[in-house]
């Protein structure tokens, strides 16, 4: 089972969550230590820690700010509803 299947999050959220789980690894693999740390941050942390985690998911360039470019990237992954005729 892959990490993405395990967490079962929609689209870009799953990709960003995976990026947090792989940290500085260049091979894209999730190792036990980072998986455990991330799960503890999600399920056993205070609200402030969870908010920082969420912020980091949407700070695509990692500059410590959510800029217009970050929002554009996020919105580009949202499908638009098409009218049925």
Contact map, one row per residue, 1 for C-alpha under 8 A:
1110110000000000000000000000000000000000000000000000000000000000000000000000000000000
1111110000000000000000000000000000000000000000000000000000000000000000000000000000000
1111111000000000010000000000010000000000000000000000000000000000000000000000000000000
0111111110000110010000000000000000000000000000000000000000000000000000000000000000000
1111111100000000000000000000000000000000000000000000000000000000000000000000000000000
1111111100000000000000000000000000000000000000000000000000000000000000000000000000000
0011111110000100000000000000000000000000000000000000000000000000000000000000000000000
0001111111000100000000000000000000000000000000000000000000000000000000000000000000000
0001001111101100000000000000000000000000000000000000000000000000000000000000000000000
0000000111111100000000000000000000000000000000000000000000000000000000000000000000000
0000000011111110000000000000000000000000000000000000000000000000000000000000100000000
0000000001111111000000000000000000000000000000000000000000000000000000000100100000000
0000000011111111100000000000000000000000000000000000000010000000000000000000000000000
0001001111111111110000000000000000000000000000000000000000000000000000000000000000000
0001000000111111111000000000000000000000000000000000000000000000000000000000000000000
0000000000011111111100000000000000000000000000000000000011000000000000000000000000000
0000000000001111111110000000000000000000000000000000000010000000000000000000000000000
0011000000000111111111000000010000000000000000000000000000000000000000000000000000000
0000000000000011111111100001000000000000000000000000000000000000000000000000000000000
0000000000000001111111100000000000000100000000000000000010000000000000000000000000000
0000000000000000111111100000010001100100000000000000000000000000000000000000000000000
0000000000000000011111111001111001000000000000000000000000000000000000000000000000000
0000000000000000001111111000000001000000000000000000000000000000000000000000000000000
0000000000000000000001111100000000000000000000000000000000000000000000000000000000000
0000000000000000000001111111100000000000000000000000000000000000000000000000000000000
0000000000000000000000011111000000000000000000000000000000000000000000000000000000000
0000000000000000000000001111100000000000000000000000000000000000000000000000000000000
0000000000000000001001001111110000000000000000000000000000000000000000000000000000000
0000000000000000000001001011111000000000000000000000000000000000000000000000000000000
0010000000000000010011000001111101100000000000000000000000000000000000000000000000000
0000000000000000000001000000111111100000000000000000000000000000000000000000000000000
0000000000000000000000000000011111110000000000000000000000000000000000000000000000000
0000000000000000000000000000001111111000000000000000000000000000000000000000000000000
0000000000000000000011100000011111111100000000000000000000000000000000000000000000000
0000000000000000000010000000011111111110000000000000000000000000000000000000000000000
0000000000000000000000000000000111111111000000000000000000000000000000000000000000000
0000000000000000000000000000000011111111100000000000000000000000000000000000000000000
0000000000000000000110000000000001111111110000000000000000000000000000000000000000000
0000000000000000000000000000000000111111111100000000000000000000000000000000000000000
0000000000000000000000000000000000011111111110000000000000000000000000000000000000000
0000000000000000000000000000000000001111111110001100100000000000000000000000000000000
0000000000000000000000000000000000000111111110000100100000000000000000000000000000000
0000000000000000000000000000000000000011111110000000000000000000000000000000000000000
0000000000000000000000000000000000000011111111000000000000000000000000000000000000000
0000000000000000000000000000000000000001111111101100000000000000000000000000000000000
0000000000000000000000000000000000000000000111111100000000000000000000000000000000000
0000000000000000000000000000000000000000000011111110000000000000000000000000000000000
0000000000000000000000000000000000000000000001111111000000000000000000000000000000000
0000000000000000000000000000000000000000100011111111100000000000000000000000000000000
0000000000000000000000000000000000000000110011111111110000000000000000000000000000000
0000000000000000000000000000000000000000000000111111111000000000000000000000000000000
0000000000000000000000000000000000000000000000011111111100000000000000000000000000000
0000000000000000000000000000000000000000110000001111111110000000000000000000000000000
0000000000000000000000000000000000000000000000000111111111000000000000000000000000000
0000000000000000000000000000000000000000000000000011111111100000010000000000000000000
0000000000000000000000000000000000000000000000000001111111110101000000000000000000000
0000000000001001100100000000000000000000000000000000111111110000000000000000000000000
0000000000000001000000000000000000000000000000000000011111110000010001100100000000000
0000000000000000000000000000000000000000000000000000001111111111111001000000000000000
0000000000000000000000000000000000000000000000000000000111111100010001000000000000000
0000000000000000000000000000000000000000000000000000000000111110000001000000000000000
0000000000000000000000000000000000000000000000000000000100111111100000000000000000000
0000000000000000000000000000000000000000000000000000000000101111100000000000000000000
0000000000000000000000000000000000000000000000000000000100100111110000000000000000000
0000000000000000000000000000000000000000000000000000000000100111111000000000000000000
0000000000000000000000000000000000000000000000000000001001110001111111100000000000000
0000000000000000000000000000000000000000000000000000000000100000111111100000000000000
0000000000000000000000000000000000000000000000000000000000000000011111110000000000000
0000000000000000000000000000000000000000000000000000000000000000011111111000000000000
0000000000000000000000000000000000000000000000000000000001111000011111111100000000000
0000000000000000000000000000000000000000000000000000000001000000011111111110000000000
0000000000000000000000000000000000000000000000000000000000000000000111111111000000000
0000000000000000000000000000000000000000000000000000000000000000000011111111100000000
0000000000010000000000000000000000000000000000000000000001000000000001111111110000000
0000000000000000000000000000000000000000000000000000000000000000000000111111110000000
0000000000000000000000000000000000000000000000000000000000000000000000011111111000000
0000000000110000000000000000000000000000000000000000000000000000000000001111111000000
0000000000000000000000000000000000000000000000000000000000000000000000000111111100000
0000000000000000000000000000000000000000000000000000000000000000000000000001111110000
0000000000000000000000000000000000000000000000000000000000000000000000000000011111000
0000000000000000000000000000000000000000000000000000000000000000000000000000001111100
0000000000000000000000000000000000000000000000000000000000000000000000000000000111110
0000000000000000000000000000000000000000000000000000000000000000000000000000000011111
0000000000000000000000000000000000000000000000000000000000000000000000000000000001111
0000000000000000000000000000000000000000000000000000000000000000000000000000000000111
